[in-house]
Amino acid sequence: MNETYNYQLPKLPERTVKPREKGMTMVMDKGLSHREVEDFLSMTEQYVDIVKLGFGTSIVTPRLDEKIAMYHEAGIPVYFGGTLFEAFVVRDRLDDYMKFLDRYKITHAEVSDGSIEISQDQKCEYINTLAKNFTVLSEVGSKDAEKIIPPYKWIAMMKAELEAGAWKVIAEARESGTVGIFRKSGEVRSGLVEEILTQIPQEKILWEAPQKAQQLWFIKLYGSNVSLGNIAPNEVIPLETLRLGLRGDTFNFFI
């Protein structure tokens, strides 16, 4: 039973504890102020496993070092959105990107190709290079809603990127939850997810699921300890109640 809860209600689902390898919650910070980060951490520190500073916000965020330090002091790793990696790569600045990570004491790095075209071999080379000094999260899937990747390609890419040194693979959905593993309506491409899981271990995947209905779908099928990402800061505690059956949507899942 988790001792951080205010009441030890019996028969709650058993949640993994930090540092987690599964059941992770990845939060997307799209520009919280320092005060907002302080308030956010005061309520959610025990439930957040990793924070992504979305897309290229880390380039324009004032006092970035102070903000990152706040997360690190709470024991929460930070990484920069994959779009920033792509912005460096498309300008042939990978070395500068790694220096940028070092400058801010960043230990995790995302490799993605959602906005630019990179061959699979080249992407794996980037993963391999970064994995020598950083913990790599590799994002699979396109940000283009018109680009449908068949399941066998998702599986092949995930396998290759894990073999290249990725710690986790991220299933693309964007912050909107309307591409990649989801249809434009936000509906889960359930056949795709189920097929991926025939070949890729659940604990190696971080599913981007910003919408409540999407989170609900994953928890219903794969339990409380499914790893979910692109969670808005104000949705962390509501998500934890979904995971525990303390919200009407999942109330009957775990009884």
URFEN-V550075 format. One record per pair of residues at least 24 apart in sequence whose C-alpha atoms are under 8 Angstrom apart, sorted by the first residue. I is the first residue (numbers start at 1). GAP is how many residues later the second one is. Records with the same first field share a line. If there is no record, write none. Layout:
I: GAP + GAP
//
This chain:
11: 243 + 244
12: 232 + 233 + 242
13: 211 + 230 + 231 + 232 + 241
14: 210
15: 209 + 210
16: 209
18: 28 + 31
19: 30
20: 29
21: 182
22: 180 + 181 + 182 + 203 + 204 + 205
23: 201 + 202 + 203 + 204 + 205
24: 24 + 25 + 26 + 182 + 201 + 202 + 203 + 204 + 205
25: 24 + 25 + 202 + 203 + 204 + 206 + 211
26: 24 + 25 + 26 + 201 + 202 + 203 + 204 + 205
27: 24 + 25 + 202 + 203 + 204 + 205 + 206 + 209
28: 24 + 25 + 26 + 201 + 202 + 203 + 204 + 205
29: 24 + 25 + 203 + 204
30: 24 + 25 + 27
31: 26 + 30
34: 32 + 33
37: 30 + 33
38: 32
40: 193 + 194
41: 30 + 33
44: 192 + 193
45: 29 + 31
47: 189 + 190 + 193
48: 28 + 188
49: 27 + 28
50: 26 + 27 + 28 + 29
51: 25 + 26 + 27 + 28
52: 26 + 27 + 28 + 29 + 178
53: 25 + 26 + 27 + 28
54: 26 + 27
55: 25 + 26 + 27 + 28 + 29
56: 24 + 25 + 27 + 28
65: 39
68: 36
77: 29 + 30 + 31
78: 28 + 29 + 30
79: 27 + 28 + 29 + 30 + 31
80: 29 + 30
81: 29
82: 28 + 29 + 30 + 31 + 57
83: 29 + 31 + 32
85: 25 + 26 + 27
86: 25 + 26 + 27 + 29 + 30
90: 26
98: 32
107: 26 + 27 + 28
108: 26 + 27 + 28 + 29
109: 25 + 26 + 27 + 28
110: 26 + 27 + 28 + 29
111: 25 + 26 + 27 + 28
112: 26 + 27 + 28
113: 26 + 27 + 28 + 29
114: 25 + 26 + 27 + 28 + 29 + 30
115: 27 + 28 + 29
120: 37
123: 38
124: 36 + 37 + 40
125: 39
127: 34 + 37 + 38 + 39
128: 36 + 37 + 38
131: 34 + 35
135: 31 + 32
136: 29 + 30 + 31 + 32
137: 29 + 30 + 31 + 32 + 33
138: 28 + 29 + 30 + 31 + 32
139: 30 + 31 + 32 + 33
140: 29 + 30 + 31 + 32
141: 30 + 31 + 32 + 39 + 40
142: 30 + 37 + 38
143: 29 + 30 + 31 + 36 + 37
144: 35
145: 33 + 34 + 35 + 38 + 39
148: 32
149: 31
150: 42
151: 41 + 44 + 45
152: 44
154: 42
155: 41 + 44 + 45
158: 42
159: 41
167: 37
168: 36 + 37 + 38
169: 35 + 36 + 37
170: 35 + 36 + 37 + 38
171: 34 + 35 + 36 + 37
172: 35 + 36
173: 35 + 36
174: 34 + 56
175: 33 + 35 + 55
176: 34 + 35
177: 31 + 32 + 33 + 34
186: 25 + 28
187: 27
188: 26 + 29
202: 24
203: 24
212: 27
215: 24
216: 26 + 33 + 34
219: 24
220: 30 + 33
//
